[in-house]
Amino acid sequence: MDQQMLFTVKRALLHELDTTLQRSCHQSLRDVLTDLRIRCANVGPDPTPDEVVELLLRNDILTLRAAAPMARLRSSLDRWHRGSLGLCERCGAEIPPPDLERDPMRSRCRACEHA
């Protein structure tokens, strides 16, 4: 996947994260990051998207809610953190960019999804 597409998918995932946090936890991503800054002295004022994901995963922010959308989002952020975002979790093939644009949390290619 090219860097521009990866950037687009990551941005869409952060937007989905913000929306899900507001819906499920009544907190925005900005609120969560502010809380993390207060708790963790090593968090700079403007963490990169990759640092945001690492902080959320390391501090188990998304495990507090077990709702299916939150679990799916956490799985997507885990793949982001591991560097496998955009790759099928079953066969390892690249998920077509149009499919990721429609659903940035997609974890399987079409062939594996229908297998």
C-alpha positions as CSV (number, residue, x, y, z in Angstrom):
1,M,0.0,0.0,0.0
2,D,1.4,3.4,-0.9
3,Q,2.1,6.0,1.8
4,Q,-0.7,8.3,0.7
5,M,-3.3,5.5,1.0
6,L,-1.9,4.4,4.3
7,F,-2.2,8.0,5.6
8,T,-5.8,8.2,4.4
9,V,-6.7,4.9,6.1
10,K,-4.9,5.9,9.4
11,R,-6.8,9.3,9.3
12,A,-10.1,7.5,8.8
13,L,-9.3,5.1,11.7
14,L,-8.5,8.0,14.0
15,H,-11.8,9.7,13.0
16,E,-13.6,6.4,13.7
17,L,-11.8,6.1,17.1
18,D,-13.0,9.7,18.0
19,T,-16.6,8.9,16.9
20,T,-16.6,5.6,18.8
21,L,-15.2,7.1,22.0
22,Q,-17.7,9.9,21.9
23,R,-20.6,7.5,21.3
24,S,-19.5,4.8,23.8
25,C,-17.6,6.7,26.5
26,H,-18.9,10.3,26.1
27,Q,-15.3,11.5,25.7
28,S,-13.5,12.7,22.6
29,L,-10.1,11.5,21.5
30,R,-8.8,14.9,22.5
31,D,-10.2,14.4,26.1
32,V,-8.6,10.9,26.3
33,L,-5.2,12.3,25.2
34,T,-5.5,15.1,27.7
35,D,-6.1,12.6,30.4
36,L,-3.1,10.5,29.2
37,R,-0.9,13.6,29.2
38,I,-1.8,14.2,32.9
39,R,-1.1,10.6,33.8
40,C,2.0,10.1,31.7
41,A,4.7,12.7,31.9
42,N,6.4,11.3,28.8
43,V,3.6,12.3,26.5
44,G,4.4,15.4,24.5
45,P,1.9,18.1,23.7
46,D,1.3,16.9,20.1
47,P,1.8,13.1,19.8
48,T,2.0,11.7,16.3
49,P,-0.8,9.4,15.2
50,D,1.4,6.4,15.7
51,E,2.2,7.6,19.3
52,V,-1.5,8.1,19.9
53,V,-2.2,4.4,18.9
54,E,0.7,3.2,21.0
55,L,-0.5,5.1,24.1
56,L,-4.1,3.9,23.7
57,L,-3.0,0.3,23.4
58,R,-0.4,0.5,26.2
59,N,-2.8,2.1,28.6
60,D,-5.7,-0.3,27.7
61,I,-8.0,2.6,27.0
62,L,-10.1,0.6,24.5
63,T,-10.5,-2.5,26.7
64,L,-12.7,-0.6,29.1
65,R,-15.6,-1.1,26.8
66,A,-16.4,-4.6,25.4
67,A,-18.8,-3.4,22.7
68,A,-18.3,-5.0,19.3
69,P,-17.5,-1.7,17.5
70,M,-14.8,-1.0,20.2
71,A,-13.3,-4.5,19.8
72,R,-13.2,-4.1,16.0
73,L,-11.6,-0.7,16.4
74,R,-9.0,-2.0,18.9
75,S,-8.2,-4.8,16.5
76,S,-7.6,-2.3,13.7
77,L,-5.4,-0.2,15.9
78,D,-3.4,-3.3,16.9
79,R,-2.8,-4.0,13.2
80,W,-1.8,-0.4,12.7
81,H,0.7,-0.7,15.6
82,R,2.1,-4.0,14.3
83,G,2.5,-2.5,10.8
84,S,0.0,-4.9,9.2
85,L,-2.8,-2.4,8.6
86,G,-4.3,-3.0,5.1
87,L,-3.2,-6.6,5.0
88,C,-5.6,-9.5,5.2
89,E,-5.3,-11.1,8.7
90,R,-6.0,-14.5,7.2
91,C,-3.8,-14.8,4.0
92,G,-1.6,-11.7,4.2
93,A,-2.6,-10.2,0.9
94,E,-3.0,-6.5,0.5
95,I,-6.7,-5.4,0.9
96,P,-7.6,-3.3,-2.1
97,P,-7.5,0.5,-1.4
98,P,-11.1,1.1,-2.4
99,D,-12.2,-1.5,0.1
100,L,-10.2,0.2,2.8
101,E,-11.6,3.6,1.9
102,R,-15.1,2.2,2.4
103,D,-14.2,0.5,5.6
104,P,-10.8,1.4,7.2
105,M,-11.3,-1.3,9.9
106,R,-11.5,-4.1,7.3
107,S,-9.3,-7.0,8.3
108,R,-9.8,-9.5,5.5
109,C,-9.6,-9.4,1.7
110,R,-12.7,-10.2,-0.3
111,A,-11.6,-13.8,-1.0
112,C,-11.0,-14.6,2.7
113,E,-14.1,-12.8,3.8
114,H,-16.2,-15.1,1.6
115,A,-14.3,-18.3,2.3
